[in-house]
Amino acid sequence: MNKGELVNAIAAEASLTKADAKKALDATVGAITTALKGGDKVSLVGFGTFSIVKKEARKGINPATKQPIDIAAKKVAKFKAGAELAEAVQ
């Protein structure tokens, strides 16, 4: 499902116009992004939790050349599914 299909599904489920559903989706994604940038965790009970994880610098191997490389430290977004979502997709 892409963003357009998700907007259509939200509009149908919530009896909204597609424009209002797109605004709601954009606002939700924006709020989650802002919270994660600020170092907060976002928990949606029954759905899951978004958080930021710090990955330390490490050594790796370039698969094409087999040469060792240094992989820089970075922060990555992580999502852990809630119990209800996990059960629903089983």
N, C-alpha and C positions, 0 to 999 in steps of 0.2 A: 504494500500500500504506500503510495507516495503522498506528498502533502496535499495535492488537489483532491485525491480520493478521501483523505482523512477529513478535509474541510467539508466535503459532501456528506460524509457519514455523520459528522457533528451537527451539521445543519438539519439533516433528516431526524436524528435522534432527539435534538433539543428544540425542534420546531423554530429554527432561526433561519434568517436569510444566509446565503453563502457568504456575503460580505461580512455579516456579523460573526459568523462562525470563524472566518479567517482572522478577524480582529481578535477574537477570543483565543484562538490557537496561538497567534503571534504574541499576544500579551502573556500567555502562560509560558511559552518557551522563553520569552524575554525575562520574565520574573525568575525562572529557574536558572537561567544563565547568569543573571546579576547576582543571585544568591551564591552560586558556586564560585564566581569570580571573587566575591567577598569572603570566601572561606567557609561559608555556611553549608550545612547538609540540608537537603530537601526531602522530607518524608511524606509520602502520600499513602495513608493507611489503606491497606488492601491492595495497593498497586505496586509500590516499591520505594526505594530510597536512592537518590542521586547524591554522590559525594565526589570529592577530589582526592586522589591518591598521589603521593609523591614517589616517583621512581628514582632511585639513586643512580648515579653514573656507574657504568659497568663496561667490561670488555665484551666485544662480540666478534663475529667473523663475517666478512663480506662473502655471501654465498657464491658470487660470480668469480671472485679472484682467490678465495680462501685465505685472504690476508686478514690479520687481526685489525680491528678498528676500535676506537673509543666511542662509546655511546653516551651522550650527554645526559645529565639529570633533567627530569621534566615532570610536570604535573599532568595527570590524565583524568578525564571524567570516568566515573564508575557508576554502574546501575546494578542494584541488587533487587530482584523481583520479590514482592511481598508474598505471603502465604496464599492469599486468595488468587492472585494472578498465576502463581506457580501451579495451583490446583486446577485452575481453569484451562490451562494449556496442556494438561496431562491427558 
